[in-house]
């Protein structure tokens, strides 16, 4: 899946409070499967009110669920 398609999908999600989405690293190599890549994405959130950890976690979980559903993406730990 092209990275641009992933970023576009994230940017178009409703009600995420995202102000910026950007890739800061792409890794392909011996530590992951040959048909996979690891993409590090920076998410910036903004709102007119204080953003709590609970609010941000809900927004990130929404994004992760969509990425898994559309692209089979998983969060690496």
N, C-alpha and C positions, 0 to 999 in steps of 0.2 A: 504494500500500500504506500503510495507516495506521501511524504510528510505533509505536503501542502493540503492534501485532502483531509488529513487528520486535523490540522490546525483550522481549516475552514469549518469542519464539523463542530469543533469545540466552540469556535467564535459564534456560530449560529444558534447555539443552544439558548433557549429562553430562560430568563430568571436565574442567571448564574452570577450576576454582579461582576462579571469579568470586564476589566478595563484594558487588558493587554494579554496576549498569548504569544509566546515566542519559544523557539527551539534553541537550547544552548549546548546540546551535545547529541551526537549520533554515534553509536558504537556497533560495529560488527567485528567479530573476531572469534577466537578460540574458546571463549568462556560462555558463548551462547550458540544455539543451533545455527547451521549454515543458512537456513531459510528464514532466520529471524534477525531483528535488529533491536537495539535498545535506544529509545529516544527519550532524552531528558527535556521536559517542557516546563518553562516558567509561566506560572499563572499569576496575574496581578488582579486583585479584587479592589473595588472601591464602592462606597455608598455614602449617602448623606448622614447616616447614623453610624454608631460604633459597630464594627464587625467583631463579633465574638468568635471564639474557637468553635463553638457549636454551629454557628451559622456557616463558617468557612468549611467545616467538615461536611456539612450537608451538601454544599455546593460542589465540593471536590468529589464526594461520593456520587453525585448525579453525573458528573463528567466521566468518572471511571466506569459507571454502569453503561453509559452510552458508548464509550470507547470499546468496552468488552462486547457489547451487543453488535455494533457495526463492524468492528475490525478484529475481534478476538484478542484485544489487548489486555494485558494484566499488569498490575503494579508490582514492580520488582522491589524487594526489600533489601 
